[in-house]
Amino acid sequence: MKQLGFWAAAGASVIPITLGLDAMRQLIFPGGASDAFLSVNTEIIILTFLCVVFVVLSRYALRYMERLGKITGRLTLRWQ
């Protein structure tokens, strides 16, 4: 990811699979850590944080959809 530049690598790091794949690449291939954007420990910490954020956001989204379903009496949107 370093070849893309700092800002492109930082932007791609928002996607969890990018961090996970980079961490696995560093651990599997010899010398993989030499051209890494972040260390494996840092990537694991970020992935843990993102996991907590996504679980909390999904809980709020589920509550909203349940409330909306109770109010409208439908489970899906009907486009007209």
N, C-alpha and C positions, 0 to 999 in steps of 0.2 A: 504494500500500500504506500510505501514511502515514495515510490516512483511517481505517483500521481500528484504529489505535493501535499503540504500540510493541510490546507483547507479542504481539499477533496477527501483526504483520508479522515479528517475530523467529521465531515458531513456523512461519509459512508459509515462511520462508527455509530451513528444513531440507529442503524438497522442492526438488530441483535445478531442475525446470522453472520454478518460481516465480522463481528468481534469473535464469535465462536469459531468460525472457520480459520481466522488468523491465529487464534490461540492453539487450535489443533495442528495447524501447519508448523508453528514454532516448536511444538512438542514432538511431532512425528519426524520431520526432516532434519537431518544434521545441518547445523549452521543456519537454521531457519530464524533464529532469534537475532541474527546479525543485521537483517534488514527489516526488522519489525517496527511498526509504528508505535505500539505500546508493549509493555512487558505482559507476560501471561498473568501475573498476579493482578495487575491493573485491569486487564480485560475481564477477569473473573469478578472483580469487585464491581465493575460497571454493569456486567451481565446480571449480577445479583440485585443491584439497584433497579435496573430496568425491569426485572421480573416482579419486584414489589410494586413498582409504579403501574405496570400493566395489569396486575391482579386487582389493585385498588380501582383503576379506571374501569375495568370490566365489571366490577361490582356495582359501581355507579351507573354504568350503561344498562346493566340488567335491571336494576331498580327502576330506572326511567322507562324502559320498555314495558315492564310489568305494569307500572302505573298508567302508562299510555294505553295499554291493552284493556285495563279495567275501565278506564274512562270512555273509550270509544267502543268497546265491546268487540274489537277485531284483533287479530294477531298480525295482520299484514296491512300495508298501505294499499289503498285502491286509487289508482290514477285515472282521472277522467278527462 
